[in-house]
Every structure is written in C-alpha cells, then in structure tokens.
Amino acid sequence: MIPKRIQIFSFLIAVFITLFSCEKRTNNSLKDIHNKAEVNRLIAVADNFFDTNKYDSAFFYYNQTISICSPSNDAENYISTLNRMAIIQQTHGDYAGSEATITKALPYTKLVKNQLQTWNLYTTLGSNYLNTFDYKNSILYHKKALKLNVKPWKKLASKNNIAVTLIQEKKFNEALNIFLPLENKKEVIRDKEFYGALLDNIGLCYYQIDNNESTLHYLKKGLEIRKTLKSPYGLGKSYIHLAEFYEFKDLSLAKKYMVLSYKEFSRINHVEGRLSALKMIIKNSSDLELKNYSNEYINLVDSTYEVTQKAKNQFARIKYDSKREREENLKLKTHKAQNELKLERQKNRNIISYIIIVLSLCLILILYYYLTSKANREKIEAAYNSETRISKKLHDELANDIYHTMAFAENRNLSLAENKEQLLNNLDAIYSRTRDISKENCTITTDENYILSLKEMISGFSTLNITLILNGLDSILWDEIDKNKKITIYRVLQELLVNMRKYSEASLVGINFKQTEKNILVNYTDNGKGIDTEKIVFKNGLYNVENRILKIKGAIDISSSPNQGFKVFIKIPA
C-alpha cells in the first residue's frame, strides 16, 4: 500500500509542475487566436460598410480594429485598415487627417511580406499629396510604389499616377513620354475605364502644347470609350476637357460640353467636378443665366464646406472617443493584471504548500506505520480506520481519475484544442480532490490563531463562481471556547463547504455566527440545488456532521427542498 501511495503522490507532483508550466503559454496562445479572430470579424463588418458607401460606420469599425490590432504581429491587417481609413478621410476632403492616419502605418511596411499592401499605402499617400498641391512628394511616393514587387498592372497604374501629377506641374511633354508608351499596352486596352482616362489625359497634354489635331483625336476617342462605360465621372472629365478645347473656337459647342459635364458630375455629386464645370459656365454666361449659375455655385461651395467640416469633426470624434475608451480599458487592464498577479502568486504559494503537505503526509504515514506498531489496540484501530478512510478516498476519488486521465493523454491527439482543454479539466479535477483530502486531514490550530485558521479555511472555498459571505465570526469569544468544540465547528463547516462545492452547484453561501449566554449558534445557507429532506440519507459528509455535533451535545437542524437551496442550523453549548 505505502509504495503505491508514494507513486501516486509522485505522479501528482509531476502533473502539477507540467500543468502550471504550460498554462501560461496556453493562455497566451489562446489570447492571440481570439484577438486575431476579433480583428478579422471587425474588418469584415467595416469592409461591408465601406463597399456600400456607408463611410461613417466603416470608419468606426476600422478604428475599433486598430485599437486591438497588433502592428508587430499582424502588420498586413494594421496597414490595410489604416489605408482604408485614410481613403475615407480623403474621399471627404480631409487630406490632412488622411495623411496623419496613413503615416502611422509607414514604420511597419518592413514587416509586410505582401508588397501590395505597401503599394496601396504609397498610392494613397501620393494621391493625398496631389490633392494638397505637394507635387514633389506625390511623385516621390508614386515612384516608391513603382519600385515595389507587384503585378505589372499595378506598375502601369503607378506610371499613370506619376504622369497625372506631372500634368498638374505643367510638365506636359514629360507626362506624354509616360502616357504614350502605355497607349498600346494590352493590359491597358482591356481595362476600358483606365484606357479612356489615359486617352483623355493624352489629349489634355496635347491641348496644353497647342497640338490641336492630336488633342481633338484623343479627346474624342477617350469620350467614345467612356460613353460605352456610361461612367458619370469619366464622361464629366471628357466633357470638361472638350469644353476647354472649344472655349475659344466654338463657344456654343463649348457651352454645350460645359453643361453636359456639370450634369454628369451632378449625377454622382462629385463636388470638385461640379465646381469646375460651374466656373466655366459662369465665365461664359451673362444676365439671368449668370445670376442663376452664380447662386448655384455659391450654394454648392457653402454646402461643400459644411459637409467637409462635419465629416472632419465626425472622424475626429470617432478617434477621440476610441482613444478615451482605450485609455480607460488600459487602466482597467492594468488593475486586472495587478490582481491577477497577486492571485497567481497566491496560487503558486498554495501549490507549493499542497505539495509539501502531500509529501509530509506520505512521510507521516510511513513513520506512523512503523512507530505506532507497538501502540495500544485502540490507537492501532483508530490509525487503521484513518488510514483506511484516506486510502479509500485516494483510490475512489483519485486513482481512477488519474488512470482515465493517463489513458486519455495516451490515446488522444493533444494538439487539438478540445482534447487539450479536456486534459486540463481532468487535471484540475484531480488537483481539487487532492486539495480537499489534504485539507480534511490537516492539523487544526486551536490557540489564539484559531480564528485566522478558520477564516482561511472558509475563504479557500471562495472561487470566481462562488461568493462567500461571513458574518459575526469576530463576535465570538473563541478564547473561552473548549478546544474540542473549536475543532468540531471547524470540521463541520469544512464538511458542509466540501459538500456544497461537490454537489450543490451554489453560487452564494452565507455563514452567520452568534453567541448567546449559553450557546453558540451557526447558521449556514446556500442557494444551491438543495435536497429533499423527506428522502435525505445521513451518510458520508452529512453523517460526519451530525455525529460531530451530537458528540459535543449540540443540536442540528437541516432545512432544504429541491431547487430551493440548503440551510443548516447548528447549536453548540458555549
């Protein structure tokens, strides 16, 4: 019997060490998996809003993503999310805000394997600089995008972006040197929208260098392609360029194109296009027509400023609220981490104590077996009964569980999350039973430290799921209470709490102490599933409780019913 017990205890110690050494790594791994899953969920929600032009909601969820996304561990999602946020701000004319957002992603481009993410980042930044008339930086970032290892089509787009910026710098010949080689590229011709824009831009360059024949050829060819696409933005651009071409050659035809451009831009509420068309119309109008178009221009400018300002404020408020929420969460997390650290330290101290207790019990049992062999019959019988009871608990409550756990570990794939979780649950159950056995057989202090020992024992049953409320314990004059009665109270409460945790499924337990002139009264109450008092069988824990109380001439009353909790009233002579 003794060697077998030693083997069991040794195995338990090994299990404890293994369990707690891998627990932290497992928790960190699960946390990373959960965090990435939440990031992907938020991005999916935000992308859905983005694709349906619900930019406010998209910006909110992208911002939520950034608050939990780790740029070091998930750089691609971090960069792509910031890029989408910057595009939303750019769309609403908040170019400064867009630049501030996207520059946060620049330090992490070296962590991204897929250079398409970096290409998107540089392209958005180049477009921002173009819209804020910083042509030098615009070309710089489009050239950086051109150098990246991306598909040929993306490189063609970068070249086109550089040429568009050169047009704004009035470097029309340089722009043509880029545009013209693209004209006969198969990839460009297949993309009608890109091809139409390219032809229109070539025509615009020829117009600026006074090549009227080539200008008209490319502008009309670009218009024909855009008509097949029925793209309001593309048609608006073609019409406005044709209006510029005819403005000093055929004013009536030019004005026709101005109005057509304005109508196309109005269909998609493209503010900059509408303003450009209105400027030309006003410039070439008079009398009532001039007044009407001027009023329309003023109203459009006012409403555009208001919308842009509201959008800026909205995005700034979303960022501010998110930042404030993150700061509050950080404080809570810090406080939680401190508490968890304290609990972890306490847990480690408890584990060491339990291991020492288990080893001590093992040694005590061996010494007790050899040193008390010559003792009197009554002591031998008492020792034998104690040993039998402990052995039965070890065999019934631990050995079978350990055997099944070992078999589970041997026959299951522990790399699967569900199997690993099952193994941890089995080991936790073994640990809990070992702790109960050790507590049931430890020495009880009855001196001036008794009240501290009793509190410690009771608080040991408090968990995240079980709340213990203790009242009146300090009101008892424990120094005047007999030693055996102290031990009885300790053991009785211990038995009740063990039964509560094993069987009652209670979440709230109350223990109330009161001392009268002749008696000590103890009221125990829990909100567990209760029992039927008419069918109650006094055995095991409840049998021990009743016997202990009766031996010191006390009284016990049990009140309970199914699903109505469990109540015990104990009266002990003072």
N, C-alpha and C positions, 0 to 999 in steps of 0.2 A: 504493500500500500504506500509506504513512505517514498520509495524511489519513484513510483509512478506520479505521486503528487509533485515531487520536485521537478519531474519532466514537464508536467502541465504548467507549473509556475514559470519555469524557464521559457517555455513556448510563449506564454502570455507576455513576458517581458520583451521578448524579441518582436512580438506583434506590435506592442506599444511603440517601440522605437521606430519600427518600419512605418507604422501608420502616421505618426506625427512628423517624421522626416519628410514624407511625400505630401503631407496635407497642404502645406503652403504652396508648393509647386502646382498641385492640382487646382487649388483655388485661384491662383494667378492665371493658369491656363484657361479655366472656365470663364474668368472675368474678361480676358481678351476676346474669347469667342463670342461672348454675349455682347461686348461693346461693338465688335465688327458687324454683328448681325443687326444691331440697332442703327448703326451708321448706314448700312445698305438699305434698311427699311425707310429711314428718313429721306435718303437720296431718291428712292423710288417715288415717294409721295411728292417730293419737291419737283422731280422731273415731270410728273404728270401735270402739275400746275403750270410749269414752265411751257410745256408743249401746247397747252390750251390758253396761253397768254394771260394766265392769272398770276401776274408777276408779284403782287404783294404777298400772296400765300406762298409762292415758290421761294421768295427771298426769306420769309420767316423760317421755313423748314430747312433751307440751305444753311441759314445762320445757326439753327439748332444742331445741324450736323457738325459744323465747325467747332461748336462748343464741346463736343465729346470725341471728335476725331483726332487721333494722334498723328501729327505730321511726320514723325520719325518712323512709326510703324506702318502707316497707311498713307504714304505721300501721294499716290495717284488720286485717291478719293479726295484728299485735302486740297490738292491743286485744282482738280476739275470742279470741285464745289465752289472754291473762291472765284474761279474763272466764270462760272455761271452767274454768281452774284454780281461780278463786275460787269458782265454783259447786260444784266437787268438795269443796273445803275446807268450804264452807257445809253441804253435804249430810252431812258427817261431824261437824258441830257445832263446827268450828274457825272461829268467827266472827272472832276477832281476826286469825288467819292469813289468812282470806279478805279482810278489809279491807286488810291490808298488801299483799296481792298485787294487788288491783284498783286501789288508789290509784297504783300505778306507771304505770297507763295514762292517768290523768287529764290529764297535761300534753300528751298527743298527740291529744286529741279534736279540736283545731282543725285537724289535718292530714287528718281523715277527711271525705270527700265524702258517703258514705252514712251518714246520721244514725241509721240503725237500729242500727249498732254502738255509738254513743253512748247510745242508748236502752237497749240491753241492759246497758251498763255502769252507768248510773244506776239501773236497776231492781234489778240485783244488789246494788248498794251500799245502796239503800233497804231491801231485804229484810234485809241484814246488820244495819242499824241497828234494824230492827223486832225482830229476834231477840235483840238485846242491850239492848232496852228504851230505846233512844235515839230516842224517837218524833219529836222535833223535827227531827233530821237525816234521819230516814226520810221524813217528809213533804216536807222540802226537796228531796231528790233525786228523789222521785216527781213533784213539781211541775216540776222541771227537765226530767224525761223528757216530761212532758205538753206542754211548750212546743216540743219538737223537731218538725221537719218529717217526720213519719212517717205511716203509713196510719191512717185513722180507728179501725180496730180496736185499734191499739196505744194510741191516746189513751184509748179506753174502758178498756183494761186499767190504764192509769196512774191514771185516776179511781177505779177499783175499789181499787187498791192504797192510795190516799190514804184512802179510806173505811175500809178494813180497819185501817189504822193509827189512825184516829180512834176506832174501837171499842176498841182497846187503851188509848187515852187516856180512855175512858169518855165520849166526846163523841158520844153515840148519836143525838141529833137532827141534828147536823151530818153524821154518817155517812148517816143516812136521806135527807137533802137531796141527797146524791150518788147513793145507791143507787136511789132511786125513779125518777128520770128514765131510768135505764138499763134498767128493767124492760121497757119496751115497744119497745126498740130491736131492729130486725130482726136486726142482726148478733149481738146478744146471744142472742136466742131461738134462732138457728140453731146456736149453739155450746152444746150441751146441758150440757157439763161446767161451762162458765162460768155459764150460766143457773141451773143447780142450785145452785152456790155462792152466786150473787147472792141468790136467794130465801131460802136458809138464813141468810145474813148479815142480810137484812131482818128475818126472823123473830127473830133474836137481838137486834137493836136494839129491836124492839117488846117483847120479853120484858123487857129492861132498863128500859123506861119504863112497864111494867105495862099494856100493851095486850094482854090475854090472847087476845082473839078474833083479832086480826090475827097475833099470834105463832103460834098453832096453824095458822092458814090457810097462812102462808108456810113454816113448818117442814115441814108435811105435803106441801105442793106441791113443795118442794125435794127431799124424800125420794123422792117418786114419780119424779121425773126421774132421780135418782141410781140408783134401782133399775133403770131401763131401761138405764143405762150399765154397771151391775154394777161400779162403781168402789169398791174397798175403802176408799180414803182418804175419798171423798165420803160413802159410807154411814156410816163411822165418825164423821165430823163431824156428820152429821144425827142419828144415834142419840144422841150425847152431848148435843146441844142439846135434844133431846126429853126425855132423862133429866133435865136441869136443870129443864125446864118442869114435869115431873110429880113432881119430888122431894118437894114439899110438898103435892101434891094427890092423888096416887095412887102410893104408894111401890112397890107390887108392879109396876105398869106401868113406873115409872121404873127399877126394878132390872132389868127385862127389857131396856130400852133400853141400860142400862149394860153388861150382859153382851154384847149384840149389838155395841155399839161396840167393846168390848175384842176380840171375835173378829175383827171386820173389820180393825182396826188390826194385829192379830197376823198376819193373812194376809200383809201386806206388811212386817211387822216395823217398823212406824212407832213408834219408841220413845216420842216425846212423847205421841202419841195413846194408846198403851197405858198410860202412867203416869197420864194424866188420867182414863181410864176406871177404872183400879185405885183411884185416890184416892176416887172417888165410891162404888165398890163397898165399899171398906173402911169408909168413913164410915157406910154404911148396912147393915153386916153385924155379926154377933156370933158368939161361941163359935168352933166349929171352922172355920166358913166365914171368919170374920175372921182367924183364925190363918193359914189356907192362903193367902188373898189377900195378907196382910201379908208372908208369906215370899216370895211371888212378886214382890211389889213391891220388896222389899229386894234379891233376886237380880237383878232387872231393872236396878235403879239401879247395883249393883256392876258388872254386865257392861257396861252402857252407858258408865260411866266408863272402864272398861278399854279398850273398843273405841275410844272417842273419843280417849283418850290415845295409843293405839297409832297411830291414824290421824294425829294431830298429829305424833308422832315420825317416822312414815314420810315424810310430806310434807316435814318439816323436813330429814330426812336426804337426801332426793332433791335438795332445793335446795342443801344444803351440799355434797354430792358434785359436783353440777353446777358450783357456784361454784369449788370447788377445781380441777376439771378445766379450767374456763375460764381460771383464773389460770395453770395450767401450760401450757395451749395458748398463752396470751398471751406467756409467756416464750419459748416455742419460736418463735412467730411473730416476736417481736422479734429473736431471734437470727438467724432465717432472713432477715428483712428486711435486717438489717445485712450478712449475707453476700451477699445479692442486690444490695445497693447497691454493695458492693465489686466484685462481678463486673460490674455494669453500668458502673461507672467504668472498669474494666479493658477491657471490651468497647469502650467509646467511645474509649478511648485507642488500642486496636488498630485500630478503624475509621479513625481519623484517620491512623494510621501507614500503613495499607494504601492509603488514598487518596493520601497523599504519595508512597508507593513507586510506585504506578501512574503518577502524574503525572511523577515523576522518571524512571521507566523510559521513558516516552514521550519526554521531553526528551533523555534519553541516547541513545535510538535515533536521533532526528533529528540530534543533534550528531555521533553516531558515524558516521552515514551520510555526512555532509559532510566531516568532519575526517579520516576514515581512507580516503578515496577514493584517496589517493596512496600508501598504505602498501604494503608488500611483498605478494606473491601469497599467501604462506602466511597472513598475518594477514587478508587480504581473504577468503580461503577460510574461515578459522575464523569470522570475523564473519558471513559469508554463511550458514554452516551453523547458527550460533547463532540468527541471525535467522529462518532457515527453520524451525527447530525450534519457536521461540516462536510464529512465525506460524501453524504447523500446529496447535499447541495452542489458540491463540486461535480459530482457525477451527473446528477439530473439536470443541473442548470448550466453547466459549463462544458463538460466533456463532449456531450452530444453536439452542442453548438460548434465547438472547436472542430470536431470531426467533419461536420457538414460544411463548415467554412473552408477547411483544408481541401475537401473533395471539390467544392465549388471552384476554388482557386486553381486546382489541377485540371479540371475539365472544361473550364470556360475561357474564352478569349478576353483577357483583362484589358486589352487595348480598346475594347468597345466601352463607350461612356456608361451604358446602362449596367454592364457587368461590373465595372469598376465601382459604380455607385452602390450596387448591391453588396459587394465585398466590404466597402466602408461601413455600410449599415450593419452588416453581420458583426464586424469587429467592434463597432460601437456598442452593440447589444452585449457582447461578451465583456467589454470594459465596464459597462453599467452593472452587470451582475456581479463581477469581481469586486467592484467598489461596495456594493450592498453587503456582500458577505464579510468583507473586511470591517465595515462599519458595525455590523451586528455583533462582532466578537472582540472589538477593541475595548481597552480599559476605560472606565468612566471615572472622571475626576469628580470627587465629592467635597473638595475643600472650598476655599474662597473663590476658586476659579470655576466652580460648577456652572454658574450662570452663563459664563462665556462659552464653556464647552457645549452647554445645551443650545445656546443661540447658534453656535457654529454648526451643530448637527442639524438643526431645523433649517437654517439658511442653505445648507447643502442640497436640499430638495427643491430649491427655487431654480427654475430654468427660464428660458425665453418664453416657454408656453405655460409655465405655472407661476402664479403670483401668490406669495405667502404673506399674510397679514398677522402680526404677532402683537397682542395687547396684554398689559398687566404683568408681564414676566418680572419686571423690576420691582413690582409692589409686594412680592412675596418675601418674607424674612427667611431666606434659604439657610442662613447660619443656624437657625433654630430647628430646622427640619432633620429628621433622622436620616442617616446615610442610606439605609435600605429603601426608604421612601423616595429619596432623590434618584437612586438607581432605577426604581420601578417607574417613576414618572418619565425618566429618560428613555427607558426601553419601550414603554407603552407608546409614547409619541413616535418613537422610531418605527415601531411595528405599524402604526396607523399610517404614517407617511410612506413607508415602503409599499403597503397595500394600495394606498392612493395612487402612487405613481405606476404600479403594475397593472391595476385593474380598473380604476375609476374613470380615467380619461378626464380628470378635473383640470380646470384652468385657474381656479381661485380657491385658496384654502385659508381659513381663519382659525386661529388658536387663541383662546382667551383664558387668562389666569385670574383667579380671585381668591383672597384669603379671608375667611371669617374667624370668629373666636375659636371654633373647634375644628374647622375643616379647610382643606384646600380644594377649590373647585376648578376643574378644567373643562372647558367647552371646545370641542373640535367640530368644525363644519367644513364641508367642501361641496362644490357644485358639480360633482361627477355624476356618472350614470346611476349610482345608487344600487340598492338590492331590495329584494322582497323580504321584509323582516319575518313574515309568516313562514317562509321556507328557508330561513337562514340556518346554516350549519356551522357551529363553532368549531372550526378546525384550523390548523396551521397558525397564521398570524392572529386571527381573532381569538382563537383558543388560547394562545400565549397571553394576549392582552387580558382576557377575563381571569386567567389563573393568577397573573401577577397582581392584579388589583385585589382579588379575594385573599391572597396570602398576607396582605398587609391590612386586612379587614376594611377594605374600601368597598365602594359600590359603583356599578357601571350600568349605563342605560344607552341602548343603541336605537336610533330612530332613523328610518330610511324607507324609501319606496322607489320603484324603477323610474329613472329619469328625473328624480326629484332631489338628488344629492344624498349625502351621507352625514349623519350627525351622531356624535358620541358625547355623553355627559359622564364625567368621572368625579367621584367624591372620595377624598382620601383624608383620614384623620390627621390633624395637624400635629 
